């Protein structure tokens, strides 16, 4: 049916005719949807609602009335009428109790209305109703389980979330969303081994395939597999090729030598009171406004009384809140702002908007500050790192062209620090040697924890001070310590505290013990700020080398260990020779204000130099093209190697393992040449 729908300002008779047909059961369900879609598309949602209301009221015997109610609810949601949408979805469920989409959307609408427990109840009802799975219900059952797990996870009910997500994994092991959250939850709870299965339907490889790139960084120090994982994740997240015909790309504007300023866009969900916001805010304040204009694109949750966000807003030439915009609309906003260089300050982290970059809304896109590794996408042309995190021989692990600054961790020298508490006030024994680690629980692995237990065993009277996690995780770690002969009270958990107070209490510790393979990032710069020495091991990947970069930039590179064994020995040695540790602490304080780590004016100038270098390359048509060759092959080889469970390898041993596996695979299926590992493999 081609309904002649008049604009809202025109005479209403054609619309009245449609309503009359709906009332007299002369409007088919297909025609109803066509009319409603036409009205919605022309901005006449209120009329679409009116048509649905009349049709559903006068077609009560229609066999697909529940579908009409479902579509009716969608339009109501688009208008912001959650109460009306809930009523429509309840009607759909009453008419057809096994209609999965209505259950899913009813739960989402209740969740968005703040009724979390009612949302969970609706999804659980559907899960119970579909216990006997048939093909046309399996996807909705899976979706109900995933939503239930997501909401339980956000509510801190981690055991319940893990349980329902495992049911979803068993239902469809090759679907990755449930497994992605499941492995992350297990890391946060310190449940080891993280990837474990007792189900004949689920393999360790399927669990590894489901891991997100960020979760993988906490699990394995394999930078080539990390790159391949990011590449695969990008393809899954972005989907098929975008239709860019209505979104033409712009060439770089000629600005070099013209006196014009560069327009730099920083896009992130973390431009707020968050580790990334804390890191960036002073650098943004120090940018040379004669050289660059700063555009801040915020895609996170709405904030009030946020000091970091207020500071960024004050210094940005333009602040854009794009959270409510769709990806294409956000990209058009950025393009309309004529941004020259767009900085991705999220990567694959929470609330990231990776699809925006697929539209390439700026001539140059850069990976910096928010994510510990390569994005592995066709859209990110540059990555800003430093010489320790990415030495030249490790550039093969990044699809972006690597440009370097002195240290990859910006800091804010203006941060407020409360007075240092006494050890007793901080919950610590006064005379003990205090080892500390304030990294998130997800970064603690079984190998890392076992090293800590060896250190405590060899240093009677010492304690390990950790940032408190979920209470179940705290209890679990104490129980694991007791199994290794360490008294539970020697593990002390620091409760959450305001940032100024947390910084102050750090000074009460004697030595910071870093985690591996995902080391301290902003947590390390916090420790250095408070004069606390850090002992770390630098591995092969970005996440495992970041802390070493901070330690070196602070002027104490001797605290970087070559192996985990050296790390254990030196940690024990410092407890027995406190004078040597005091000397390092004194050195740290002496170099504090002149170190590369705290040279924020120098960092701002260096970033501007790099931005102008990128601009010059773009103007000359020399913008690098990400190298995505053979990454599917590297993924297969890397997955096999990661599942072998080797925690630490020297760079030479790591490369030899890869080239050996590649050579073996090449005998049966020749691998197209590229200049990464094959330089060594083929000569």
C-alpha positions in Angstrom: 0.0 0.0 0.0 1.2 3.5 -0.9 -0.4 5.6 1.8 -0.6 9.3 0.9 0.5 10.8 4.2 0.3 14.5 4.5 2.7 16.6 6.4 1.6 17.6 9.9 0.8 21.1 8.7 -1.4 20.0 5.9 -5.1 18.9 6.0 -5.6 15.8 8.1 -8.1 14.0 5.9 -5.7 11.4 4.4 -4.5 10.6 8.0 -8.1 10.4 9.2 -8.7 7.9 6.4 -5.9 5.8 7.6 -7.2 5.8 11.2 -10.7 4.8 9.8 -9.2 1.9 8.0 -7.3 0.8 11.1 -10.5 1.0 13.1 -12.6 -1.0 10.6 -9.9 -3.7 10.3 -9.2 -2.7 6.7 -5.5 -1.9 7.2 -3.4 -5.1 7.0 -0.5 -5.6 9.4 2.0 -5.0 6.5 0.3 -1.8 5.6 0.3 -0.7 9.3 4.0 -1.1 9.4 4.5 0.7 6.1 2.4 3.6 7.3 4.1 3.8 10.7 7.5 3.7 9.1 6.6 6.5 6.7 5.4 8.6 9.5 8.4 7.9 11.7 10.7 8.8 8.8 9.0 12.1 8.2 9.3 13.1 11.9 5.6 12.4 12.7 6.1 9.9 15.5 3.0 11.1 17.4 0.9 10.2 14.4 2.6 6.8 14.1 1.7 6.2 17.8 -1.9 7.2 17.1 -2.1 4.7 14.2 -0.7 1.9 16.4 -3.1 2.8 19.2 -6.1 2.6 17.0 -5.0 -0.5 15.1 -4.2 -2.5 18.3 -7.5 -1.4 20.0 -9.7 -2.6 17.1 -7.9 -5.7 15.9 -7.9 -7.7 19.0 -8.4 -11.0 17.2 -5.6 -10.6 14.8 -3.2 -13.6 15.1 -0.1 -11.3 15.0 -1.4 -8.7 17.3 1.6 -9.2 19.6 3.9 -8.2 16.8 2.0 -5.0 16.3 2.3 -4.2 20.0 6.0 -4.9 19.8 6.5 -2.4 16.9 4.2 0.0 18.8 6.5 -0.2 21.8 9.6 0.6 19.6 8.0 3.9 18.4 7.0 4.8 22.0 10.6 4.2 23.1 11.8 6.5 20.3 9.5 9.2 21.7 10.9 8.7 25.2 7.6 7.2 26.5 9.0 4.3 28.5 5.7 3.8 30.5 3.8 3.4 27.2 6.4 1.1 25.8 6.2 -1.1 28.9 2.4 -1.4 28.6 2.7 -2.3 24.9 5.4 -4.9 25.6 3.4 -6.4 28.5 0.4 -6.7 26.2 2.7 -8.5 23.6 3.9 -10.9 26.3 0.4 -11.6 27.5 -0.7 -12.5 23.9 2.3 -14.6 23.1 4.3 -15.6 26.2 7.2 -17.1 24.1 7.7 -14.1 21.9 11.3 -13.4 22.8 11.9 -9.9 21.4 9.2 -8.5 23.7 10.8 -10.1 26.7 14.2 -8.7 25.8 12.9 -5.2 25.1 10.7 -5.2 28.2 13.7 -6.0 30.3 15.8 -3.2 28.6 13.0 -0.7 29.1 12.6 -1.6 32.8 16.4 -1.3 33.2 16.5 2.1 31.5 13.7 3.1 33.9 15.9 2.2 36.9 13.9 -1.0 37.7 16.9 -3.4 37.7 15.3 -6.2 39.7 12.1 -6.2 37.5 14.3 -6.3 34.4 16.2 -9.3 35.7 12.9 -11.0 36.6 11.5 -10.5 33.0 14.7 -12.0 31.4 14.7 -14.9 33.9 11.1 -15.6 33.2 11.9 -16.0 29.5 15.0 -18.1 30.2 12.8 -20.4 32.3 10.1 -20.5 29.6 12.6 -21.5 26.9 14.3 -24.3 28.8 13.5 -26.6 25.9 15.4 -24.8 23.2 14.2 -24.8 19.6 16.1 -23.0 16.8 13.8 -20.0 16.5 14.2 -19.2 20.3 17.8 -19.9 20.9 19.0 -16.4 20.0 16.5 -14.7 22.2 17.3 -17.0 25.1 21.0 -16.3 24.6 20.3 -12.5 24.5 18.2 -12.7 27.7 21.1 -14.5 29.4 23.7 -12.0 28.2 21.6 -9.0 29.4 21.1 -10.7 32.8 24.8 -11.3 33.1 25.6 -7.7 32.1 23.2 -6.2 34.6 24.4 -8.5 37.4 28.0 -7.7 36.6 27.3 -3.9 36.8 25.5 -4.4 40.1 28.6 -6.1 41.5 26.9 -9.5 41.8 29.8 -11.2 40.1 29.2 -14.9 41.1 25.6 -14.7 39.8 26.8 -13.0 36.6 29.5 -15.6 36.0 26.9 -18.4 36.5 24.3 -17.1 34.0 27.0 -16.1 31.5 28.4 -19.7 31.6 25.0 -21.0 30.7 25.0 -18.6 27.7 28.5 -19.9 26.7 27.3 -23.5 26.8 24.2 -22.6 24.8 26.3 -21.1 21.9 30.1 -21.5 22.6 31.0 -19.8 19.3 29.2 -16.5 20.2 31.7 -14.3 21.9 29.8 -11.7 23.9 29.0 -13.9 27.0 32.5 -15.4 27.0 34.0 -11.9 26.8 32.3 -10.8 30.0 32.8 -14.2 31.7 36.6 -14.2 31.4 36.8 -10.6 32.6 34.7 -11.4 35.7 36.9 -14.3 36.5 40.0 -12.1 36.3 38.4 -9.5 38.6 37.6 -12.3 41.1 41.1 -13.8 40.9 39.6 -17.2 39.9 42.5 -19.2 38.4 42.9 -20.7 36.0 40.8 -18.0 34.3 40.0 -20.1 31.2 38.7 -23.4 32.5 35.9 -25.6 31.3 34.3 -28.7 32.6 31.7 -28.8 29.7 32.1 -31.2 26.8 30.5 -28.4 24.7 33.1 -25.7 25.4 36.8 -25.7 24.6 39.6 -23.5 26.0 40.1 -22.2 22.4 36.5 -21.0 22.3 37.0 -19.2 25.6 40.2 -17.6 24.3 38.5 -16.6 21.1 35.8 -14.8 23.2 38.3 -12.8 25.3 38.4 -9.1 24.6 41.8 -7.5 23.6 42.0 -5.7 27.0 41.3 -8.8 29.0 43.9 -10.7 26.9 46.5 -8.0 28.0 46.0 -9.2 31.6 46.3 -12.8 30.5 49.2 -13.1 28.1 52.4 -11.3 27.1 52.2 -12.1 23.4 52.2 -8.8 21.4 51.7 -10.5 18.0 48.7 -12.4 19.2 47.5 -9.2 20.9 47.7 -7.4 17.6 45.9 -10.2 15.8 43.2 -10.3 18.5 42.7 -6.5 18.1 42.4 -6.9 14.3 39.8 -9.6 14.7 38.0 -7.6 17.4 37.9 -4.6 15.1 36.3 -6.6 12.3 33.7 -8.0 14.6 32.9 -4.7 16.3 32.8 -2.6 13.1 31.1 -5.2 10.9 31.1 -5.2 7.2 32.4 -2.4 5.0 30.6 0.8 5.8 28.6 2.6 3.2 30.7 5.7 3.0 29.3 7.0 -0.3 27.3 9.6 1.7 30.3 10.4 3.8 33.1 11.5 1.5 36.5 11.8 3.1 38.4 15.1 3.0 42.0 15.4 2.1 44.3 17.2 4.5 44.1 21.0 4.4 47.3 22.8 3.5 48.3 24.3 6.9 52.1 23.9 7.1 53.8 27.2 6.7 50.5 29.2 6.5 50.3 30.4 10.1 47.0 28.5 10.6 46.5 26.4 13.7 46.0 22.6 13.6 42.7 21.4 14.9 43.3 18.5 17.2 40.3 16.4 18.4 40.5 14.2 21.6 37.7 11.6 21.6 37.1 9.6 24.8 34.6 8.4 27.3 37.2 9.2 30.0 37.5 13.0 29.8 36.4 13.1 33.5 37.5 12.1 37.0 39.2 8.9 35.7 42.8 7.8 35.4 42.9 8.9 31.7 41.3 12.3 32.6 43.8 12.8 35.4 46.6 12.0 33.0 45.6 14.3 30.2 44.2 17.4 31.9 47.5 19.3 32.5 48.8 18.4 29.0 45.7 19.9 27.5 46.2 23.0 29.6 49.7 23.4 28.4 49.1 23.1 24.6 50.4 26.1 22.7 47.2 27.8 21.5 49.2 29.6 18.8 49.9 26.2 17.3 46.9 24.1 17.9 43.1 24.3 18.6 41.8 21.7 21.0 38.4 20.0 20.4 37.2 17.6 23.1 34.6 15.0 22.1 33.1 13.3 25.1 31.2 10.0 24.7 30.8 9.0 28.4 28.1 9.2 31.0 26.7 12.5 32.0 28.7 14.1 34.9 28.0 16.7 37.6 30.6 18.2 39.9 33.4 16.7 38.0 36.6 18.7 38.6 38.6 17.1 35.7 35.8 17.6 33.2 35.5 21.3 34.3 39.2 21.8 33.8 39.1 20.2 30.3 36.1 22.2 29.3 37.8 25.4 30.5 40.8 24.8 28.3 39.2 23.3 25.2 38.4 25.6 22.3 35.3 23.5 21.8 33.7 20.9 24.0 31.3 18.5 22.3 29.2 15.9 24.2 28.5 13.3 21.5 27.2 10.5 23.9 23.7 10.8 22.6 24.7 10.9 18.9 24.8 7.8 16.7 28.2 6.8 15.3 27.6 8.3 11.8 26.1 11.5 13.3 29.0 11.9 15.6 31.5 11.4 12.7 29.6 14.1 10.8 30.0 16.5 13.7 33.7 15.9 13.8 34.0 16.3 10.1 32.0 19.5 10.2 34.5 20.8 12.8 37.2 20.2 10.2 39.4 18.3 12.6 42.9 17.8 11.1 44.1 15.1 13.6 41.7 13.0 15.7 43.1 11.2 18.8 41.5 8.0 19.9 41.8 8.1 23.7 39.8 4.9 24.3 40.9 2.1 22.1 39.0 -1.0 23.1 38.0 0.1 26.6 34.7 0.7 28.3 32.2 2.9 26.4 34.6 3.3 23.5 33.0 4.4 20.2 35.3 2.5 17.7 32.8 2.8 14.9 33.1 6.5 14.7 36.7 6.1 13.5 35.5 3.8 10.7 34.0 6.8 9.0 37.4 8.4 9.0 36.0 11.8 10.0 39.5 13.4 10.0 42.4 12.9 7.6 44.6 11.6 10.4 43.6 9.3 13.2 46.0 8.5 16.1 46.0 5.9 18.9 47.3 7.6 22.1 47.0 7.4 25.9 43.9 5.3 26.4 44.7 1.7 25.3 47.8 -0.4 25.9 48.5 -1.8 22.4 47.7 -1.6 18.7 44.1 -0.9 17.6 44.7 -3.3 14.6 42.3 -1.4 12.4 42.4 0.1 8.9 41.5 3.5 10.3 44.3 4.2 12.8 47.4 5.4 11.0 49.7 6.5 13.9 50.4 5.4 17.5 52.2 7.6 20.0 54.4 5.6 22.4 57.9 5.8 23.8 61.2 4.1 23.2 60.9 1.7 26.1 57.4 0.5 25.5 58.1 0.1 21.7 61.7 -0.2 20.9 62.3 -0.2 17.1 62.6 -4.0 16.9 59.0 -4.3 18.4 57.3 -2.1 15.8 56.3 -5.3 14.0 53.6 -5.8 16.7 51.8 -2.6 15.7 49.8 -1.8 12.6 50.1 2.0 13.2 53.3 4.0 12.5 54.9 4.5 15.9 56.0 8.0 16.9 57.7 8.6 20.2 57.6 10.9 23.2 59.8 10.8 26.2 57.4 8.8 28.4 53.9 7.5 27.4 52.3 8.5 30.8 51.2 12.1 31.1 50.7 13.2 34.6 49.0 16.2 36.4 51.4 18.0 38.6 48.5 20.0 40.1 46.8 17.1 41.7 45.6 17.6 45.3 47.3 15.4 47.8 46.0 15.0 51.4 48.4 15.0 54.4 50.2 11.6 54.7 48.5 9.4 57.3 50.3 7.4 59.9 50.7 3.7 59.2 48.2 2.9 61.9 45.7 5.3 60.3 46.3 3.6 57.0 45.6 0.2 58.5 49.2 -1.0 58.5 51.4 -2.5 61.2 53.9 0.2 62.3 57.2 -1.7 62.1 56.5 -4.1 59.2 58.2 -3.9 55.7 55.3 -3.0 53.5 55.1 -4.4 50.0 52.3 -2.7 48.0 50.4 -3.1 44.8 47.5 -0.8 44.0 46.8 -2.3 40.6 43.3 -3.6 39.9 42.6 -7.2 40.9 42.2 -8.2 37.2 45.9 -7.7 36.7 46.9 -10.3 39.4 47.6 -13.7 37.9 48.3 -17.0 39.7 52.0 -16.8 38.7 52.2 -13.2 39.9 50.5 -14.1 43.2 52.8 -17.1 43.7 55.8 -14.8 43.3 54.4 -12.5 46.0 53.9 -15.5 48.3 57.6 -16.5 47.8 58.6 -13.0 48.7 56.5 -12.9 51.9 57.7 -16.4 52.9 61.3 -15.2 52.7 60.7 -11.9 54.6 59.1 -12.7 58.0 57.3 -9.6 59.4 56.5 -8.2 56.0 53.0 -7.5 54.7 51.4 -7.2 51.3 49.1 -4.2 50.9 46.6 -4.5 48.0 43.8 -2.4 46.7 40.6 -4.0 47.9 38.5 -5.7 45.3 35.2 -7.6 45.5 35.0 -9.0 49.1 34.9 -12.5 47.7 38.1 -11.9 45.9 39.7 -10.5 49.0 38.7 -13.7 50.9 39.9 -15.9 48.1 43.4 -14.3 48.0 43.7 -14.7 51.8 42.7 -18.4 51.6 45.2 -18.9 48.8 47.9 -17.3 50.9 47.1 -19.6 53.8 47.5 -22.6 51.5 51.1 -21.5 50.9 51.8 -21.0 54.6 51.3 -17.3 54.7 49.0 -16.0 57.5 45.9 -14.3 56.1 46.5 -11.1 58.1 49.7 -10.5 56.2 47.5 -9.5 53.2 46.0 -6.1 54.0 43.4 -4.6 51.7 43.1 -0.8 51.3 39.5 0.3 51.0 38.4 2.8 48.3 39.3 6.4 49.2 39.0 9.8 47.6 41.8 10.3 45.2 43.7 12.9 47.3 43.6 10.5 50.3 44.6 7.5 48.2 47.7 9.4 46.9 48.6 10.4 50.4 48.5 6.9 51.9 50.8 5.5 49.1 53.7 7.1 50.9 53.2 4.6 53.8 54.5 1.7 51.8 58.2 0.6 51.4 58.2 -1.0 47.9 55.7 -1.2 45.1 55.5 -4.7 43.5 54.3 -4.5 39.9 52.1 -7.1 38.2 52.8 -9.1 35.1 51.9 -9.3 32.2 49.7 -6.1 32.6 51.8 -3.8 34.7 50.9 -0.5 36.5 50.1 2.5 34.3 48.7 5.6 36.1 49.1 3.6 39.3 52.8 3.6 38.7 52.9 7.3 38.1 50.9 7.8 41.4 53.5 5.8 43.3 56.4 7.7 41.8 54.7 11.0 42.6 54.6 9.9 46.2 58.3 8.8 46.2 57.5 5.1 46.3 60.1 2.9 44.4 58.6 0.3 42.0 60.0 -3.1 41.1 58.8 -4.3 37.7 59.6 -6.8 34.9 59.5 -5.6 31.3 58.2 -8.2 28.9 57.5 -8.1 25.2 54.2 -6.4 24.9 52.9 -2.8 25.4 51.1 -3.6 28.7 54.1 -5.4 30.2 56.5 -2.7 29.3 54.5 0.4 30.3 55.6 0.4 34.0 59.2 0.1 33.0 58.8 3.2 30.9 57.6 5.1 33.9 60.3 3.8 36.2 63.0 4.7 33.6 61.5 8.2 33.0 61.5 8.8 36.8 65.3 8.2 36.8 65.5 4.8 38.5 65.9 2.3 35.5 67.8 0.0 37.8 64.4 -1.1 39.2 63.5 -2.8 35.9 64.1 -6.6 36.3 65.1 -8.8 33.4 63.2 -11.9 34.6 60.6 -12.8 37.2 63.3 -14.7 39.1 65.3 -11.5 39.4 62.2 -9.6 40.6 61.6 -12.1 43.4 65.3 -12.0 44.5 65.5 -8.2 44.5 62.2 -7.8 46.4 63.5 -10.1 49.1 66.8 -8.4 49.1 65.3 -4.9 49.7 63.5 -6.1 52.8 66.8 -7.4 54.2 68.7 -4.3 53.1 66.5 -1.3 53.8 69.4 1.1 53.5 69.8 0.3 49.8 66.1 1.0 49.2 66.3 4.2 51.2 69.1 5.3 48.8 66.8 4.6 45.8 64.0 6.5 47.4 66.3 9.5 48.0 67.4 9.4 44.4 63.8 9.3 43.3 63.0 12.4 45.3 66.1 14.2 44.2 65.2 13.7 40.5 61.5 14.1 40.9 60.9 17.6 39.5 63.5 17.4 36.8 62.7 13.9 35.5 61.2 13.3 32.1 58.1 11.8 33.8 57.1 15.3 35.2 58.2 17.4 32.2 54.7 18.2 31.1 55.6 21.4 29.2 58.2 19.3 27.3 55.5 16.7 26.6 53.0 19.2 25.3 55.7 20.7 22.9 56.7 17.2 21.7 53.1 16.2 21.0 52.7 19.4 18.9 55.8 18.6 17.0 54.4 15.1 16.2 51.0 16.5 15.2 52.7 18.9 12.8 54.8 16.0 11.5 51.6 14.0 10.8 50.0 17.0 9.2 53.0 17.4 6.9 52.9 13.8 5.9 49.2 14.0 5.2 49.7 17.1 3.0 52.3 15.3 1.0 50.2 12.2 0.6 52.5 10.2 2.9 50.1 9.2 5.6 51.0 5.6 6.5 48.7 2.7 5.6 48.2 0.2 8.5 49.8 -3.2 7.7 47.1 -5.8 8.1 48.8 -8.6 6.3 48.7 -12.2 7.6 47.0 -11.3 10.8 44.5 -14.1 10.5 47.5 -16.5 10.3 49.2 -14.9 13.2 46.0 -15.3 15.2 45.9 -19.0 14.6 49.5 -19.5 15.5 49.3 -17.2 18.5 46.2 -18.9 19.9 48.1 -22.2 19.9 51.1 -20.6 21.6 49.0 -18.8 24.3 47.2 -22.0 25.2 50.6 -23.6 26.0 50.5 -21.4 29.1 54.1 -20.0 29.0 54.0 -16.9 31.2 57.4 -15.2 30.5 59.9 -15.4 27.7 62.8 -13.4 26.6 62.4 -11.5 23.3 64.7 -14.0 21.5 62.8 -17.1 22.8 59.5 -15.5 22.0 60.5 -14.8 18.4 61.9 -18.3 17.9 58.7 -19.9 19.0 56.7 -17.9 16.6 59.0 -18.4 13.6 59.2 -22.1 14.4 55.4 -22.4 14.3 55.1 -20.3 11.2 57.7 -22.4 9.4 55.9 -25.6 10.3 52.6 -24.1 9.1 54.2 -22.8 5.9 55.2 -26.3 4.9 51.6 -27.2 4.5 50.0 -23.9 3.6 52.4 -21.3 2.3 52.1 -18.0 4.1 52.3 -14.8 2.0 55.5 -13.0 2.8 55.6 -9.9 4.9 58.4 -8.2 6.7 57.6 -9.1 10.3 58.7 -12.5 11.6 59.5 -13.6 8.1 62.6 -11.3 8.0 64.1 -13.7 10.4 62.5 -16.8 9.1 63.4 -16.4 5.4 66.5 -14.3 5.6 
